[in-house]
Amino acid sequence: MAHITKISPLAPKKFPDLPPIAGVSFSTAAAGVKYSGRTDVMLAHLCPGTTVAGVFTRSSTRSAAVLDCQRKLGSEASGAAAILVNSGNSNAFTGGAGQASVDALVQATAESLSVSEDRVFTSSTGVIGERLPHERIIETLDGLTKTLSEEQIAEAAQAIMTTDTFAKGATAQCDVNGKTVRIAGIAKGSGMIAPDMATMLVYIFTDIEMAQSDLQDTLSELTEPTFNAITVDSDTSTSDTVLLCATGQSGATASRNDPAFKAALKAVMQDLAHQVVKDGEGASKFIEIRVTGAQSDSDARVHAMSIANSPLVKTAIAGEDPNWGRIVMAIGKSGAAADRDKLSISFGDILVAENGWVSPTYREEDAALIMKAQDILIKVDIGLGSGKSTVWTCDLTHGYIEINADYRS
């Protein structure tokens, strides 16, 4: 696959100015895992006392790196920690060789940074089913260790990209007990994106102090309305990893229920989730789907994801065709409770259909104008209850086929 150079039309104008997070430093290297001449390894060093939480893919074929991270989470260990990430090869479906690569990378990183192997977390993203040339990564560790800097988070975001067309970052800050708390996060993800979670790697860093169990509960809770509310193509990756690291260096301590910290963290997670959708392979439209009036929130989520994952809905939007019949179809097939004659559908503020038929005020030309925008809102009220859900997706264009047909070449 040739490296993608055409930036998504939905990309932010520039990479955000992410603040240094006290207690975290970064470095990058070009190990030649898959491509030559581009950075493909990122190392993050975390100060002693950092707590680490994570959420991961629930795929039955998840990678050795994911399984290793899952085994290590949950402790209140106080020593320094490290995160080592490579792009270009996912080290998934590689049998015993996959775990051997993880073990070798963990051991080498632990020795290089003088940290416990139980505090080294690895991630790999890229092609499935090819052995990871981990020796190339290990050869870069000496240089990575020597060039660690608090100022290199933007370079770290670049190093973890695969088919991404732009690096993804987000930041927020809040006040906790009179002290300023900073949060900065980076992500990669473009295709193989669906809840549980996506072909995403996400690393979020904050200087708050929080117990590991509270940090984990907060991350797990906020994942549902953010990373688990996006889809590009309905495909769940083998390698999804989100790690949240709290260094405690701000002097502010919080529990899982601190409202200011939760709001700031959710803003960062939602920003990164939206950027992943906006970099959806071949995407030209960013689509928000709001479902209300379902029998339950879970039913609303089922309806919303059925619409978001429908190739017919997504291709209609790519062609700027306000084909609301395809939304009716997606609701009907979802399996969640619905009543044809109680549905209402809107494109933006334009009421399209209600009471089992097209709205008498609807004009096709008005809806066609809505479809020409880059950001599109679809609202559906099921008419059966108070359940609601919002999800985000993108359209499905020829570009998606072109990128994925050539992925391994």
C-alpha positions in Angstrom: 0.0 0.0 0.0 1.4 3.4 -1.0 1.5 5.9 1.9 -1.6 8.0 1.8 -0.7 11.7 1.1 -4.1 13.2 0.3 -5.4 14.7 3.5 -9.0 14.2 4.4 -11.2 17.1 3.5 -12.7 16.9 7.0 -9.3 17.2 8.7 -8.7 20.0 11.2 -6.7 23.0 9.8 -3.7 22.1 12.0 -2.5 19.8 14.7 -3.5 21.3 18.1 -0.9 22.9 20.4 -0.8 20.2 23.1 0.7 21.2 26.4 3.5 19.2 28.0 2.1 16.9 30.7 4.4 16.9 33.7 5.8 13.4 34.2 5.5 12.2 30.6 8.2 12.3 27.9 8.2 11.0 24.3 10.5 10.0 21.5 10.1 8.5 18.0 12.1 6.5 15.6 12.1 5.1 12.1 12.6 1.3 12.5 11.5 0.3 9.0 8.8 -2.0 10.3 6.9 -1.8 7.0 7.9 1.5 5.3 11.2 3.1 4.9 11.8 6.8 5.5 9.0 7.4 8.0 8.8 7.3 11.8 7.0 4.2 12.9 7.9 3.7 16.6 6.8 5.8 19.6 8.1 5.6 23.1 6.4 7.3 26.1 8.1 7.3 29.5 5.9 7.8 32.6 7.2 9.0 35.9 7.0 6.9 39.1 3.5 6.9 40.7 1.7 7.1 37.3 -1.6 5.1 37.3 -2.6 3.5 34.1 -6.1 2.5 32.9 -7.1 0.9 29.6 -10.0 -0.3 27.4 -9.5 -2.7 24.6 -11.1 -4.5 21.7 -13.4 -7.3 22.6 -12.5 -9.1 19.4 -12.0 -12.9 19.8 -8.9 -12.6 17.7 -7.2 -9.7 19.5 -3.5 -9.4 19.3 -0.8 -10.6 21.7 0.0 -6.9 22.6 -3.7 -6.3 23.7 -3.7 -9.5 25.8 -0.5 -8.5 27.4 -1.8 -5.1 28.3 -5.0 -6.5 29.7 -3.0 -8.8 32.0 -1.0 -6.0 33.4 -3.7 -3.5 34.2 -5.4 -3.3 37.6 -2.5 -2.9 39.9 -1.6 0.2 42.0 2.1 -0.2 41.1 4.1 2.9 41.9 7.2 2.6 39.7 7.9 4.3 36.4 6.2 3.0 33.3 6.5 3.0 29.6 4.4 2.7 26.4 6.0 1.4 23.2 4.0 1.5 20.0 4.8 0.5 16.4 2.8 1.1 13.2 2.9 -0.9 10.0 2.4 -4.4 11.5 -0.3 -5.3 14.0 1.5 -8.4 15.4 -2.0 -10.1 15.3 -2.8 -13.7 14.2 0.9 -14.6 14.3 0.7 -17.6 16.7 3.4 -18.0 19.3 5.6 -15.6 17.5 3.3 -12.8 18.4 3.7 -13.3 22.1 7.5 -13.9 21.7 7.7 -10.5 20.0 5.8 -8.8 22.8 8.0 -10.5 25.4 11.2 -9.4 23.6 9.9 -5.8 23.2 8.8 -5.6 26.9 12.1 -7.0 28.2 14.2 -4.7 26.0 12.2 -1.6 26.9 12.3 -2.4 30.6 16.1 -2.8 30.5 16.6 0.4 28.5 14.5 2.5 30.9 15.1 0.6 34.1 11.4 -0.1 34.7 9.6 -3.2 35.7 8.4 -5.4 32.8 5.0 -5.3 34.5 4.9 -1.6 33.8 5.7 -1.8 30.0 2.7 -1.6 27.7 3.1 -2.3 24.0 0.8 -1.7 21.0 1.1 -2.6 17.4 -1.1 -1.5 14.5 -1.0 -2.4 10.8 -1.2 -5.5 8.6 -2.7 -8.6 10.3 -1.0 -12.1 9.9 2.6 -11.0 9.3 5.3 -11.6 11.9 6.5 -8.5 13.6 10.2 -7.7 12.9 10.7 -6.7 16.5 14.5 -6.8 16.2 14.2 -3.6 14.1 12.3 -1.9 16.9 14.7 -3.1 19.6 17.6 -1.6 17.7 16.0 1.9 18.0 15.5 1.7 21.8 18.9 3.2 22.7 18.2 6.3 20.6 14.6 6.5 21.8 15.8 6.5 25.4 18.3 9.2 24.8 16.0 11.6 23.0 13.0 11.5 25.3 11.4 14.9 25.7 8.1 16.4 27.1 7.9 18.4 23.8 7.5 15.5 21.3 3.9 14.5 21.7 3.1 15.8 18.1 5.9 13.6 16.7 4.4 10.7 18.7 1.1 11.2 17.0 2.7 11.1 13.6 4.6 7.9 14.4 1.5 5.8 15.2 -0.3 6.5 11.9 -1.1 3.8 9.3 -3.7 4.8 6.6 -4.4 8.0 8.6 -4.1 11.1 6.5 -3.5 13.4 9.5 -2.2 13.2 13.0 -4.8 13.4 15.7 -4.5 15.3 19.0 -6.8 16.9 21.6 -6.4 18.8 24.8 -8.4 20.2 27.7 -7.8 21.6 31.2 -9.9 22.0 34.3 -9.7 23.2 37.8 -9.7 20.6 40.6 -9.4 21.7 44.2 -7.9 25.0 43.1 -5.2 23.5 40.9 -5.1 23.4 37.1 -5.2 19.9 35.6 -4.1 19.3 32.1 -5.1 16.6 29.7 -3.5 15.8 26.3 -4.3 12.9 24.0 -3.2 11.4 20.7 -4.9 8.8 18.5 -4.7 6.9 15.3 -7.5 5.4 13.3 -9.0 5.6 9.8 -10.5 2.3 8.8 -11.6 -0.9 10.5 -13.6 1.4 12.8 -16.6 0.1 14.9 -17.6 0.0 18.5 -15.7 -2.6 20.6 -13.8 -0.3 19.7 -12.1 0.4 16.4 -8.7 0.0 14.7 -7.7 2.8 17.1 -4.7 3.4 19.2 -5.4 6.2 21.7 -3.0 7.5 24.4 -4.3 10.1 26.9 -2.1 11.7 29.5 -3.1 13.9 32.5 -1.2 15.3 35.5 -4.1 14.6 37.9 -3.6 12.1 40.8 -6.2 9.4 40.8 -6.3 5.8 42.1 -6.1 3.2 39.4 -9.5 1.7 40.1 -11.1 5.2 39.9 -9.2 6.0 36.7 -10.3 2.7 35.2 -14.0 3.3 36.1 -13.9 6.8 34.7 -12.3 5.7 31.4 -14.7 2.8 31.0 -17.7 5.0 31.6 -16.7 7.7 29.2 -15.7 5.2 26.4 -19.4 4.3 25.7 -20.5 7.8 24.5 -17.2 8.5 22.7 -15.0 5.8 21.2 -17.8 3.2 21.3 -20.2 5.7 19.5 -18.3 5.9 16.3 -18.2 3.7 13.2 -16.6 4.0 9.8 -17.2 0.6 8.3 -18.7 -1.6 11.0 -15.4 -3.7 11.3 -13.9 -4.3 14.7 -10.1 -4.4 14.9 -7.8 -7.0 16.6 -5.7 -4.3 18.1 -7.8 -1.6 19.7 -6.2 0.0 22.7 -7.0 3.1 24.7 -4.6 3.9 27.6 -5.2 6.7 30.1 -2.2 7.6 32.2 -2.4 9.9 35.3 1.0 11.1 36.5 -0.2 13.0 39.7 2.2 15.8 39.0 -0.3 18.6 39.2 -0.8 18.2 42.9 -4.6 17.8 42.4 -6.2 14.6 43.6 -9.7 13.5 42.4 -12.0 10.5 42.6 -13.9 8.9 39.8 -16.9 11.3 40.3 -15.1 14.6 40.0 -17.4 16.5 37.6 -14.8 18.9 36.2 -12.2 16.2 35.4 -14.8 14.0 33.8 -16.2 16.8 31.6 -12.6 17.7 30.5 -11.7 14.1 29.8 -14.9 13.4 27.9 -14.2 16.5 25.7 -10.7 15.1 24.8 -12.1 11.6 24.1 -15.0 12.9 22.0 -12.7 15.2 20.1 -10.3 12.3 19.3 -13.2 10.0 18.4 -14.6 12.6 16.0 -11.2 13.1 14.4 -11.0 9.3 13.7 -14.4 9.4 11.9 -13.3 12.6 10.0 -10.3 10.6 8.8 -12.4 7.6 7.8 -10.9 6.0 4.7 -12.2 8.0 1.7 -14.6 10.1 3.8 -16.0 13.3 2.5 -18.9 13.8 5.0 -19.1 13.8 8.8 -22.5 12.5 9.9 -24.1 12.8 13.3 -27.1 10.5 13.9 -29.4 11.3 16.8 -32.1 8.8 17.8 -34.7 9.7 20.3 -38.0 8.2 21.4 -36.9 4.6 21.5 -38.1 2.2 24.1 -34.7 2.3 25.8 -31.2 3.8 25.4 -29.9 0.4 24.2 -32.7 0.3 21.5 -31.8 3.8 20.4 -28.1 2.7 20.1 -29.1 -0.3 18.0 -31.2 1.9 15.6 -28.5 4.6 15.4 -25.7 2.1 14.6 -28.0 0.3 12.0 -28.3 3.7 10.2 -24.7 4.5 10.6 -23.4 1.2 9.3 -25.8 0.9 6.3 -23.8 0.9 3.1 -27.0 2.2 1.3 -27.4 5.1 3.7 -23.7 5.9 3.6 -23.4 5.8 -0.2 -26.6 7.9 -0.6 -25.0 10.6 1.5 -21.7 10.3 -0.5 -23.8 11.0 -3.6 -25.6 13.9 -1.8 -28.9 12.1 -2.3 -31.5 12.7 0.5 -32.8 9.2 0.2 -34.7 9.0 3.5 -36.2 5.6 2.5 -32.9 4.0 3.2 -33.1 5.3 6.8 -36.6 3.8 7.1 -35.0 0.5 5.9 -32.1 0.7 8.4 -34.5 1.2 11.3 -36.7 -1.6 10.2 -33.9 -4.1 10.0 -32.1 -3.2 13.2 -34.0 -5.6 15.4 -34.9 -3.0 18.0 -38.6 -2.0 18.6 -40.1 0.4 16.0 -43.5 1.3 14.7 -43.6 2.5 11.1 -46.5 4.9 11.7 -44.8 6.6 14.7 -41.4 7.4 13.1 -40.2 10.9 12.3 -37.1 11.6 10.3 -35.3 15.0 9.8 -32.2 16.1 7.9 -30.9 19.0 9.9 -33.9 21.1 10.7 -35.9 19.8 7.8 -38.7 17.4 8.7 -38.7 14.7 6.1 -41.1 12.1 7.2 -43.7 11.6 9.9 -46.7 9.4 10.7 -45.7 6.7 8.4 -45.4 8.9 5.3 -43.5 11.8 3.8 -44.1 15.1 5.6 -46.5 17.4 3.8 -44.0 20.3 4.3 -41.1 18.4 2.8 -39.4 19.7 -0.3 -36.7 17.5 -1.9 -34.6 20.5 -3.0 -34.3 21.7 0.6 -33.0 18.3 1.7 -30.6 18.2 -1.2 -29.0 21.4 0.0 -28.5 19.8 3.4 -26.7 16.9 1.8 -24.1 19.2 0.1 -22.7 20.2 3.5 -19.6 18.5 4.9 -21.3 18.1 8.3 -24.7 16.4 8.2 -27.2 15.8 11.1 -29.8 13.1 10.8 -32.5 13.0 13.5 -34.9 10.1 14.0 -37.6 9.9 16.6 -38.9 6.4 17.1 -42.1 7.5 19.0 -42.1 4.7 21.5 -40.4 6.0 24.6 -37.6 8.1 26.1 -34.5 6.2 25.0 -31.9 8.2 23.1 -28.4 7.7 21.6 -26.1 9.7 19.4 -23.4 8.1 17.1 -21.1 9.5 14.5 -20.0 8.1 11.1 -18.9 9.1 7.7 -20.0 8.5 4.1 -18.8 5.6 2.0 -17.0 6.6 -1.2 -14.9 5.1 -4.0 -11.9 6.2 -1.9 -12.6 3.5 0.7 -12.5 0.8 -1.9 -9.3 2.1 -3.4 -7.5 2.3 -0.1 -8.5 -1.1 1.1 -8.1 -2.9 -2.2 -4.4 -1.9 -2.2 -3.8 -2.1 1.6 -1.2 -4.9 1.5 0.5 -4.0 -1.8 
